[in-house]
Amino acid sequence: MAEQLLAVDRLTCGYGEAVVLSDVSFTLQPGRSLALLGRNGTGKTTLIETLVGATRHRGGRIVLDGREIHGMPPYGRAAAGIGWVPQERSIFKSLSVEENLTAVARPGPWTPARIYELFPRLAERRRNLGTQLSGGEQQMLAFGRALAVNPRLLLLDEPLEGLAPILVEELLRAIRRVAREEGLSSIVVEQHPHMVLAVTDDAIVLDRGGIVLRAASAALLEDSTPLDTWLGVGHH
């Protein structure tokens, strides 16, 4: 197995003619979780979408478990082991909760039964259609669906956005369990650093199209001064 699960090397990417990120390099070890922080518009979602193949790749390499994937189409990257929970959740609205999970399931430790154990709310609503779920339940289903693929790398793009506090707690518990206890390598984009730092191992901050800070999550929780420089004050 490659020493790094993910290696991003001098990555430059964007949309159409616009370059959003340039010369970005970082690595992720197997079983580690990474918080991706930055103000709005600094390229966090662009980075996630570039990993899944939804942007224009202009240079640099993306290597997953020893395989170069930056030339692959999105479905090839999914097959190579990338699970993605996009901001817009994109569940199958006309299918039941159960069908959403089984439609994409691949063999591995994350079975629908274990996903129901992680999200008891989904178990209670397994016969409900996607349209009958609240925003928070849809978010849980999108998370569960990404797990059902049994990915090697899980990408979560602002999973807590717009959720009621009780659901935020549930999702944070699930992220902590999946990333920390189960050791599923993950990258989490979040607007509220303190929430995500509590459930991740390491953090990087993006600003003006590049990485401006790398640190252990615990160190930033202890002393957020370096964060304040890049995120301004509004991150309690």
C-alpha positions, 0 to 999 in steps of 0.5 A, spaced: 500 500 500 502 506 498 505 510 504 500 516 502 493 514 501 492 521 497 497 525 494 496 532 491 502 535 487 502 542 485 495 542 483 492 547 478 485 547 477 478 552 476 472 552 471 472 554 464 478 560 463 478 561 471 484 559 475 481 558 482 487 554 485 494 554 483 500 550 485 496 546 491 500 540 494 498 536 500 498 529 502 493 525 507 495 518 510 491 512 511 486 513 516 487 520 517 482 526 517 483 533 514 479 539 516 479 544 509 478 551 512 478 558 509 473 564 508 468 563 503 470 563 496 477 561 497 477 555 493 475 549 498 469 546 494 473 547 488 478 543 491 473 537 493 470 538 486 477 537 483 478 531 487 472 528 484 473 530 477 468 536 476 472 542 475 477 543 469 484 540 471 490 545 468 496 542 472 499 537 477 497 530 479 492 527 484 494 520 486 490 516 490 493 509 493 498 509 488 494 511 482 494 517 478 487 519 478 487 526 475 486 524 468 480 519 470 472 521 469 468 522 475 465 515 475 472 512 474 474 516 481 468 513 484 470 506 482 477 508 485 475 509 492 472 516 492 466 517 496 463 524 496 457 528 499 456 534 495 453 541 498 447 540 494 446 533 497 444 530 491 440 524 493 435 520 489 429 524 491 424 519 488 427 513 491 426 510 498 431 511 504 433 504 503 433 504 495 438 510 496 443 506 500 442 499 496 442 502 489 450 504 490 452 499 495 459 496 494 461 490 498 465 492 504 464 494 512 459 499 511 452 495 510 446 499 510 445 495 517 451 499 519 449 505 516 442 505 520 446 504 526 450 510 525 443 514 523 438 511 527 433 516 524 434 513 517 432 506 520 426 509 522 425 512 515 427 507 511 421 506 507 420 514 506 422 517 499 427 522 499 422 527 498 419 526 505 425 527 509 427 533 512 434 537 510 438 534 516 435 527 514 437 528 507 444 530 509 444 524 513 442 520 507 447 523 503 453 521 508 450 514 508 450 513 501 457 515 500 459 510 506 455 505 502 460 505 496 465 503 501 470 508 499 477 509 501 477 516 501 470 520 504 469 527 502 464 532 505 463 538 503 460 543 508 456 537 511 453 541 517 450 547 513 443 550 514 442 544 519 439 545 526 443 544 532 441 537 534 442 535 527 449 538 527 451 534 533 448 528 530 452 529 524 459 531 528 458 524 532 458 520 525 464 524 522 468 523 529 466 515 529 467 514 521 473 518 521 476 517 528 474 510 530 473 507 524 479 510 521 476 512 514 480 517 511 476 523 510 476 531 508 471 535 511 470 542 508 467 547 514 465 554 515 465 553 523 472 551 524 471 549 532 466 544 530 470 540 525 477 541 528 474 537 534 473 531 529 479 531 525 486 530 525 489 535 521 487 542 518 489 546 512 487 553 510 486 556 503 487 563 501 487 566 495 488 560 491 493 556 495 494 553 502 497 558 507 496 554 513 497 547 515 497 544 523 494 539 527 487 540 529 488 539 536 493 545 536 489 550 533 483 548 538 488 550 543 490 556 540 486 559 534 491 565 533 494 562 527 486 561 524 484 568 526 489 571 521 486 567 515 479 567 517 478 573 521 474 573 527 467 570 525 469 563 527 466 561 534 
